[in-house]
Amino acid sequence: MGKASDFNPLNRVASVLARYIKRVLTNPATEATYSQPSWSSAQIIGPHKGQVVMDVIGKLLDQLEQLGYYKYMETELVAEAKAQATESGYIYGDTVYKYTDEENIATLVKRAYDADAEDLAECGMEKFLTIIRPFLEAQGVEISSVEEECGENGYTTWVNGTEYVMYSARELRSENLRRSRVPGGIWALTTYRSFAMINGLLETAGSDERIYMYDDGAQGGAVFLTPEMYKLIRESTAISERTKPKAVDEESG
């Protein structure tokens, strides 16, 4: 089934520009100029400074390693990945779209992915599933087919023949959706429903990994964690509340 998106490209350009301006204005690192994530702009909270921050992050990463956080990457690169994360404060590692950057060892952790809500809502689920498919298959999730229909009649995805409605035509047209219990309109709705779909596939496969949302300071991210890893990060004082992982039910409830 092909895609038939009717979204206005001018609206798309305006939306991207608005998001960029918002990111620059709201990111602490952009008080002077926009820069890559650092202690001030990544995931570190206020009470920790300098070496203390690195010690706290290092301890958290050690605990995550014991829980299997680095088990999907090459063993000989784990120490370097942890050192980079400790220095940058970005514990998830750069998202997979930077995977070809050999200098950024943290990309090899293979847990964090770019998950822009607007891209997902605008016929992006097939592409997203393609990106995360290696991780899903490592969990025993078998994907034999992915199809989708997207346009003025709503957005529906079929995975292995099972139908998943991202949003209906009524929801797409609803002027009140942004004021409903789902903040963010169809962007958020698609994210919640697609993540719930992915978690359902993981559960059926018998995996204890789940996909969580987090705010990466730019477009939004997704990270795969076990319940134990999720709990550890949620309780850590080394990670800002804004960038801590959030479960689908936390966001949609």
ChimeraX attribute file (.defattr): number of C-alpha atoms within 10 A of each C-alpha:
attribute: neighborCount
match mode: 1-to-1
recipient: residues
	/A:1	10
	/A:2	8
	/A:3	14
	/A:4	14
	/A:5	15
	/A:6	11
	/A:7	11
	/A:8	8
	/A:9	9
	/A:10	9
	/A:11	10
	/A:12	13
	/A:13	11
	/A:14	11
	/A:15	13
	/A:16	14
	/A:17	12
	/A:18	12
	/A:19	14
	/A:20	14
	/A:21	11
	/A:22	13
	/A:23	16
	/A:24	18
	/A:25	13
	/A:26	13
	/A:27	17
	/A:28	18
	/A:29	18
	/A:30	15
	/A:31	10
	/A:32	7
	/A:33	8
	/A:34	14
	/A:35	12
	/A:36	9
	/A:37	18
	/A:38	15
	/A:39	20
	/A:40	15
	/A:41	20
	/A:42	23
	/A:43	23
	/A:44	25
	/A:45	18
	/A:46	12
	/A:47	9
	/A:48	16
	/A:49	13
	/A:50	9
	/A:51	10
	/A:52	12
	/A:53	21
	/A:54	21
	/A:55	15
	/A:56	19
	/A:57	27
	/A:58	20
	/A:59	14
	/A:60	19
	/A:61	21
	/A:62	13
	/A:63	15
	/A:64	19
	/A:65	15
	/A:66	11
	/A:67	15
	/A:68	12
	/A:69	21
	/A:70	22
	/A:71	13
	/A:72	14
	/A:73	17
	/A:74	10
	/A:75	9
	/A:76	8
	/A:77	14
	/A:78	20
	/A:79	12
	/A:80	13
	/A:81	22
	/A:82	24
	/A:83	17
	/A:84	17
	/A:85	22
	/A:86	21
	/A:87	18
	/A:88	21
	/A:89	26
	/A:90	23
	/A:91	26
	/A:92	22
	/A:93	24
	/A:94	24
	/A:95	21
	/A:96	19
	/A:97	12
	/A:98	15
	/A:99	16
	/A:100	11
	/A:101	13
	/A:102	10
	/A:103	8
	/A:104	16
	/A:105	22
	/A:106	30
	/A:107	23
	/A:108	24
	/A:109	24
	/A:110	23
	/A:111	23
	/A:112	26
	/A:113	24
	/A:114	22
	/A:115	22
	/A:116	19
	/A:117	20
	/A:118	20
	/A:119	17
	/A:120	21
	/A:121	22
	/A:122	19
	/A:123	23
	/A:124	18
	/A:125	23
	/A:126	16
	/A:127	13
	/A:128	17
	/A:129	17
	/A:130	12
	/A:131	15
	/A:132	18
	/A:133	15
	/A:134	12
	/A:135	16
	/A:136	21
	/A:137	13
	/A:138	11
	/A:139	17
	/A:140	15
	/A:141	19
	/A:142	15
	/A:143	15
	/A:144	8
	/A:145	11
	/A:146	17
	/A:147	17
	/A:148	20
	/A:149	18
	/A:150	23
	/A:151	17
	/A:152	15
	/A:153	17
	/A:154	20
	/A:155	26
	/A:156	19
	/A:157	22
	/A:158	16
	/A:159	18
	/A:160	12
	/A:161	12
	/A:162	10
	/A:163	13
	/A:164	16
	/A:165	16
	/A:166	25
	/A:167	21
	/A:168	17
	/A:169	13
	/A:170	12
	/A:171	17
	/A:172	16
	/A:173	13
	/A:174	14
	/A:175	11
	/A:176	9
	/A:177	17
	/A:178	15
	/A:179	11
	/A:180	11
	/A:181	10
	/A:182	16
	/A:183	14
	/A:184	16
	/A:185	20
	/A:186	26
	/A:187	20
	/A:188	21
	/A:189	22
	/A:190	26
	/A:191	26
	/A:192	22
	/A:193	17
	/A:194	22
	/A:195	19
	/A:196	19
	/A:197	18
	/A:198	17
	/A:199	20
	/A:200	13
	/A:201	20
	/A:202	21
	/A:203	16
	/A:204	11
	/A:205	15
	/A:206	12
	/A:207	16
	/A:208	14
	/A:209	20
	/A:210	21
	/A:211	24
	/A:212	22
	/A:213	24
	/A:214	22
	/A:215	19
	/A:216	22
	/A:217	19
	/A:218	15
	/A:219	17
	/A:220	16
	/A:221	21
	/A:222	23
	/A:223	22
	/A:224	24
	/A:225	22
	/A:226	17
	/A:227	11
	/A:228	13
	/A:229	19
	/A:230	21
	/A:231	12
	/A:232	15
	/A:233	21
	/A:234	17
	/A:235	12
	/A:236	14
	/A:237	18
	/A:238	26
	/A:239	23
	/A:240	15
	/A:241	17
	/A:242	15
	/A:243	21
	/A:244	20
	/A:245	22
	/A:246	19
	/A:247	17
	/A:248	19
	/A:249	9
	/A:250	9
	/A:251	13
	/A:252	14
	/A:253	7
